[in-house]
Amino acid sequence: MMIRSAEPKDCDEYLSLLFIILKDMELSLIQDLGEKKVFELMKQASARPAYRYHPSRGIVCEIAGEIAGIAFGYTHEEEAIIDIPLQQLLEKKGLSADKKLFYEQESLAHEWYLDSLVVSPKYRGKGIASNLLDALPARAKEANKTIIGLNVDQANPKAKKLYQKKGFQTVSQRTLSGHLYDHMQKEMISQSEFSVPTRTT
């Protein structure tokens, strides 16, 4: 098992995993355009560094050459620009630039925000989500942030329990795409929390 930065060659695999949660969120763009078209648009947008799912924003867990899990995130300050590449592609293809994957503000001020954490169904129950979470403080440090934030669906208590185990605490509630979420944060208070291994066995 290896935790490493995402790379362009991983794009198809990590987008396929992302679609597991995107479909669960019942996003209007996917409902309007269909999964295949949105997937292709996201793949094109992922080549642009500013995009929400550009490889530079992600880490992956690789097992035997296969992407078993992923985590993507960005800073609060970046949230205003991360979806512009996809909107530009929509407009270029004659589709409404007003269409978006996400409409609501997700992050809070001063945090590095965990946009998504997904484990392949094939590899669940092997501690992959835990290992990915352990790697996040280093990503936050790279962005000069000491707070990691995330939103967890209130209908997913198992995920919330894992986040609590990793030191996250609920700070607010919000509605995203019609679903009620708890916004949780973890503040790193010691240098050791920023030093995590990139390879586990």
C-alpha positions as CSV (number, residue, x, y, z in Angstrom):
1,M,0.0,0.0,0.0
2,M,1.4,3.4,-1.0
3,I,0.1,6.9,-0.4
4,R,1.4,9.3,-3.1
5,S,0.4,12.4,-5.0
6,A,-2.0,12.0,-7.8
7,E,-0.6,12.1,-11.3
8,P,-2.2,12.8,-14.7
9,K,-2.1,9.1,-15.6
10,D,-4.5,8.5,-12.7
11,C,-7.2,10.7,-14.0
12,D,-9.6,8.1,-15.4
13,E,-9.3,6.0,-12.2
14,Y,-9.7,8.8,-9.7
15,L,-12.6,10.4,-11.6
16,S,-14.4,7.0,-11.7
17,L,-14.0,6.9,-7.9
18,L,-15.2,10.5,-7.5
19,F,-18.4,9.6,-9.4
20,I,-19.3,7.2,-6.6
21,I,-20.0,10.2,-4.4
22,L,-21.0,12.6,-7.0
23,K,-23.9,10.3,-8.0
24,D,-24.9,9.9,-4.4
25,M,-25.2,13.7,-4.1
26,E,-27.8,13.8,-6.9
27,L,-26.1,16.7,-8.6
28,S,-28.2,18.6,-11.2
29,L,-25.4,18.8,-13.7
30,I,-25.1,15.1,-13.9
31,Q,-28.9,14.6,-14.1
32,D,-29.1,17.2,-16.9
33,L,-26.2,16.1,-19.1
34,G,-25.7,12.5,-18.1
35,E,-22.8,10.8,-16.5
36,K,-20.8,10.1,-19.6
37,K,-20.8,13.7,-20.8
38,V,-20.0,15.2,-17.4
39,F,-17.2,12.6,-16.9
40,E,-15.6,13.7,-20.2
41,L,-15.9,17.4,-19.4
42,M,-14.4,16.8,-16.0
43,K,-11.5,14.8,-17.5
44,Q,-10.7,17.8,-19.8
45,A,-11.0,20.2,-17.0
46,S,-8.6,18.1,-14.9
47,A,-5.8,19.0,-17.2
48,R,-6.1,22.6,-16.1
49,P,-4.1,23.4,-12.9
50,A,-6.8,25.6,-11.4
51,Y,-9.5,22.9,-11.5
52,R,-11.0,21.3,-8.4
53,Y,-9.8,17.9,-9.5
54,H,-6.5,18.6,-11.1
55,P,-3.9,15.9,-10.0
56,S,-2.0,18.5,-8.0
57,R,-4.9,18.8,-5.6
58,G,-5.1,15.0,-4.8
59,I,-3.4,12.1,-3.2
60,V,-4.1,8.5,-4.0
61,C,-3.6,5.1,-2.3
62,E,-2.1,2.6,-4.7
63,I,-2.2,-1.1,-4.2
64,A,-0.6,-3.4,-6.8
65,G,-0.7,-0.7,-9.4
66,E,-4.4,0.1,-8.8
67,I,-5.9,3.2,-7.3
68,A,-7.7,2.0,-4.2
69,G,-8.6,5.3,-2.7
70,I,-8.3,9.0,-3.2
71,A,-8.5,12.3,-1.4
72,F,-8.8,15.8,-3.0
73,G,-8.8,19.2,-1.4
74,Y,-8.1,22.9,-1.7
75,T,-7.8,26.0,0.5
76,H,-10.7,28.2,1.3
77,E,-9.2,31.0,-0.7
78,E,-9.1,28.8,-3.8
79,E,-12.8,27.8,-3.7
80,A,-13.7,30.9,-5.8
81,I,-11.7,29.7,-8.8
82,I,-11.6,25.9,-8.8
83,D,-14.7,25.4,-10.9
84,I,-13.9,28.0,-13.5
85,P,-12.2,25.6,-15.9
86,L,-15.3,23.4,-16.1
87,Q,-17.6,26.3,-16.6
88,Q,-15.4,27.5,-19.4
89,L,-15.6,24.1,-21.1
90,L,-19.4,24.1,-20.7
91,E,-19.6,27.5,-22.4
92,K,-17.2,26.5,-25.2
93,K,-19.4,23.5,-26.0
94,G,-22.5,25.8,-26.2
95,L,-23.9,24.7,-22.8
96,S,-24.9,27.1,-20.2
97,A,-22.0,28.5,-18.2
98,D,-24.3,28.9,-15.3
99,K,-24.4,25.1,-14.9
100,K,-22.1,23.9,-12.1
101,L,-21.4,20.7,-10.2
102,F,-21.6,22.6,-6.9
103,Y,-23.5,25.8,-6.1
104,E,-23.0,26.2,-2.4
105,Q,-19.9,27.4,-0.5
106,E,-18.3,24.3,1.1
107,S,-15.2,25.5,3.0
108,L,-14.8,27.9,5.9
109,A,-12.2,30.6,6.3
110,H,-8.6,29.7,7.1
111,E,-8.9,26.0,6.4
112,W,-7.6,23.5,3.9
113,Y,-10.8,21.8,2.9
114,L,-11.1,18.1,2.1
115,D,-13.4,18.1,-0.9
116,S,-13.6,14.3,-1.3
117,L,-12.4,11.1,0.2
118,V,-13.4,7.9,-1.7
119,V,-12.3,4.3,-1.3
120,S,-12.9,1.7,-4.0
121,P,-15.6,-0.8,-3.0
122,K,-13.0,-3.5,-3.8
123,Y,-10.7,-2.2,-1.1
124,R,-13.0,-1.1,1.7
125,G,-12.3,-2.3,5.2
126,K,-8.5,-2.3,4.8
127,G,-7.8,1.0,6.5
128,I,-7.3,3.0,3.3
129,A,-9.5,6.0,4.4
130,S,-7.6,6.2,7.7
131,N,-4.2,6.2,5.9
132,L,-5.4,8.9,3.5
133,L,-6.6,11.0,6.4
134,D,-3.3,10.6,8.1
135,A,-1.6,12.1,5.0
136,L,-3.7,15.3,5.0
137,P,-1.8,17.4,7.6
138,A,1.2,17.4,5.2
139,R,-1.0,18.7,2.4
140,A,-2.4,21.4,4.7
141,K,1.1,22.4,5.7
142,E,2.2,22.8,2.1
143,A,-0.7,25.2,1.8
144,N,0.3,27.1,5.0
145,K,-2.8,26.0,6.8
146,T,-3.2,24.5,10.3
147,I,-6.9,23.7,10.1
148,I,-8.4,20.9,7.9
149,G,-12.1,21.1,7.3
150,L,-14.6,18.7,5.7
151,N,-18.4,18.1,5.3
152,V,-19.8,14.8,6.3
153,D,-23.4,13.7,5.3
154,Q,-25.5,13.3,8.5
155,A,-26.8,10.1,6.8
156,N,-23.3,8.6,7.0
157,P,-22.5,8.1,10.7
158,K,-19.8,5.6,10.0
159,A,-17.8,8.2,8.2
160,K,-18.4,10.7,10.9
161,K,-17.1,8.2,13.5
162,L,-13.9,7.8,11.6
163,Y,-13.4,11.6,11.4
164,Q,-14.0,11.9,15.1
165,K,-11.5,9.2,15.7
166,K,-8.9,11.2,13.7
167,G,-9.6,14.3,15.8
168,F,-12.2,16.2,13.8
169,Q,-14.9,18.0,15.7
170,T,-18.3,19.4,14.4
171,V,-18.3,23.2,14.2
172,S,-21.5,23.8,12.2
173,Q,-24.2,22.4,10.0
174,R,-25.1,23.2,6.4
175,T,-27.2,22.0,3.5
176,L,-25.4,21.0,0.3
177,S,-27.3,19.8,-2.8
178,G,-30.3,19.2,-0.6
179,H,-28.5,17.0,1.9
180,L,-27.8,18.0,5.5
181,Y,-24.1,17.9,6.4
182,D,-22.0,18.4,9.6
183,H,-19.0,20.7,9.0
184,M,-16.0,19.3,10.9
185,Q,-12.6,20.7,11.6
186,K,-9.2,19.5,12.9
187,E,-6.6,21.9,14.0
188,M,-3.0,20.7,14.0
189,I,-1.3,21.8,17.2
190,S,2.0,19.9,17.0
191,Q,4.8,19.6,14.4
192,S,4.5,15.8,14.6
193,E,1.1,16.0,13.1
194,F,2.5,17.5,9.9
195,S,5.1,14.7,9.5
196,V,3.4,11.6,8.0
197,P,4.8,8.6,6.1
198,T,4.1,8.4,2.4
199,R,4.4,4.7,2.3
200,T,2.6,2.2,4.5
201,T,2.6,-1.6,4.7
